[in-house]
Amino acid sequence: MNNLIAGPTHPEAIALFRHAIATLGHRFSVAVKDAPAGFADYTACPGARTPGQILAHMNVLVEWSTKVVTASSERPAEASLVWDQALHRFFTLLKAFDDAVVASNGSAIPIEKLLQGPLSDALTHVGQITMLRRMASSPVHAESYFRADIQPGKFIAPE
């Protein structure tokens, strides 16, 4: 396997990585669309993270990923925001992450590490949010992700 970390990242790899970022945004948007009032505080069992806590963690993952791409050593802090603010922050951070990838112009971005670490972690959390929606008697509407119109750089928070 080519080690994309060692040198400039190929444009094709950047395009695919940006599509993965957009896929995260799209799948999360579907998972939270029309979530019922109070969903942020839903508890599946004692000690389990609430959807609000999961979202706060996802915000840290995306912000940290941006800092990796921009070579910033500043550590992001987990913010306690109300659900709507945290949702808005997620899509703002996702856009900033994508913008940072574009601005890097293919310079040694650790794509493999970002994909296997924070991006995959965030996708796992989207699955948790989806499962919690069903448990909270508010299942996510079915969608064909294969047919979805997912475009890099396009991030739309659900209304």
C-alpha positions in Angstrom: 0.0 0.0 0.0 1.2 3.5 -0.8 2.0 5.4 2.3 0.2 8.7 1.8 1.5 10.1 5.0 5.1 10.2 3.9 4.8 12.7 1.1 2.3 14.8 -0.8 -1.1 13.3 -0.9 -2.4 12.4 -4.4 -5.4 14.5 -5.7 -7.5 11.3 -6.0 -6.9 10.4 -2.4 -7.9 13.9 -1.3 -11.1 13.7 -3.4 -12.0 10.4 -1.9 -11.2 11.6 1.6 -13.4 14.7 1.1 -16.2 12.4 0.0 -15.8 10.5 3.2 -16.1 13.7 5.2 -19.2 14.7 3.2 -20.6 11.2 3.8 -20.2 11.7 7.5 -22.1 15.0 7.3 -24.9 13.5 5.2 -25.4 10.4 7.4 -25.4 12.5 10.5 -27.9 14.9 9.0 -30.2 12.0 8.3 -29.7 10.6 11.8 -30.7 13.8 13.6 -33.4 15.1 11.2 -36.7 15.5 13.0 -35.3 14.3 16.3 -37.9 14.7 19.0 -37.7 17.4 21.7 -35.6 16.2 24.6 -33.7 13.6 22.4 -30.4 15.1 23.4 -30.9 13.9 27.0 -32.3 10.4 26.1 -30.6 7.8 28.3 -30.6 4.2 27.1 -29.3 2.9 30.5 -27.5 4.3 33.5 -24.0 5.4 32.6 -24.5 5.4 28.9 -23.7 8.6 26.9 -26.7 10.7 25.9 -27.1 11.8 22.3 -26.0 15.3 23.4 -22.8 13.9 25.0 -22.1 11.8 21.8 -22.5 14.9 19.7 -20.2 16.9 22.0 -17.6 14.2 21.5 -18.1 14.2 17.7 -17.5 17.9 17.7 -14.2 17.4 19.4 -13.2 14.6 16.9 -13.9 16.9 13.9 -12.2 19.9 15.5 -9.1 17.8 16.4 -9.0 16.5 12.8 -8.9 20.0 11.5 -6.0 20.8 13.9 -4.1 17.7 12.6 -4.5 18.9 9.0 -3.4 22.5 9.9 -0.6 21.3 12.2 -2.0 23.1 15.2 -1.0 21.8 18.6 -4.0 23.4 20.3 -6.2 20.8 22.0 -10.0 21.2 21.5 -12.2 21.2 24.5 -15.5 19.5 24.7 -18.2 22.2 24.9 -21.5 21.8 26.7 -24.0 23.3 24.3 -27.7 22.9 23.8 -28.6 20.4 21.1 -29.4 22.9 18.3 -26.2 24.9 19.0 -24.1 21.7 19.1 -25.7 20.5 15.8 -24.9 23.9 14.1 -21.3 23.6 15.6 -20.9 20.1 14.1 -21.7 21.2 10.6 -19.6 24.4 11.0 -16.6 22.3 12.2 -17.1 19.7 9.4 -17.0 22.5 6.8 -13.8 23.9 8.4 -12.3 20.4 8.3 -13.1 20.0 4.6 -11.8 23.6 3.9 -8.5 22.7 5.7 -8.1 19.6 3.6 -8.6 21.6 0.4 -6.3 24.4 1.6 -3.6 21.9 2.4 -3.2 21.4 -1.4 -2.2 17.8 -1.0 0.6 18.4 1.5 1.3 15.4 3.7 -2.1 14.9 5.3 -2.3 11.7 7.4 -5.4 10.5 5.5 -5.0 6.8 6.7 -4.7 7.9 10.3 -7.6 10.4 10.1 -9.8 7.8 8.4 -9.0 4.9 10.7 -9.2 7.1 13.8 -11.5 10.2 14.2 -13.5 9.8 11.0 -14.4 6.2 11.6 -15.1 7.0 15.3 -17.5 9.7 14.2 -19.3 7.4 11.8 -19.6 4.8 14.6 -21.3 7.5 16.7 -23.7 8.3 13.9 -24.8 4.7 14.1 -25.2 5.1 17.9 -27.4 8.1 17.4 -29.4 6.2 14.8 -29.9 3.3 17.3 -30.8 5.7 20.1 -33.4 7.3 17.9 -35.1 3.9 17.5 -34.8 3.2 21.2 -36.4 6.6 21.9 -39.4 5.6 19.7 -38.4 8.0 17.0 -36.7 5.9 14.3 -34.7 7.6 11.5 -36.5 7.7 8.1 -35.2 5.1 5.7 -32.9 6.4 2.9 -30.7 4.8 0.2 -27.2 6.0 1.0 -26.0 4.5 -2.2 -28.3 6.8 -4.2 -27.8 9.9 -2.0 -26.5 13.0 -3.6 -23.4 13.5 -1.4 -21.0 16.2 -2.6 -17.7 17.1 -1.0 -17.8 20.6 0.6 -21.6 20.5 0.9 -22.8 20.3 4.5 -26.4 21.0 5.3 -27.7 20.8 8.8 -31.2 19.5 9.1 -33.9 22.0 9.9 
